[in-house]
Amino acid sequence: MSYGQNTRDISKPVEIGNEYTVDITDTGRDGEGIARIGGLIIFVKNAKAGDKYMKIKINSVVSNFATAELVSGSTDTT
């Protein structure tokens, strides 16, 4: 056992610049869409709850959430 060291896995399920396909499940307080990948919350600009199969590109990743934008050509199949 090591004392004073963080033994938690700090890797994130997404990486900056990568693209992912997600469903937008909720709306944030500032109107952005909310998706989740591997438990990480992703705030998606110009998306809305109910959008399905949306292609996003990750802009930033911090300790407990990420931000993303829609990739042109994403379609809502609802």
Beta strands, then each sheet from edge to edge (+ up, - down):
strand 1: 19-22
strand 2: 26-27
strand 3: 33-37
strand 4: 40-45
strand 5: 54-61
strand 6: 65-70
sheet 1: 1+ 5- 6+ 4+ 3- 2+
end
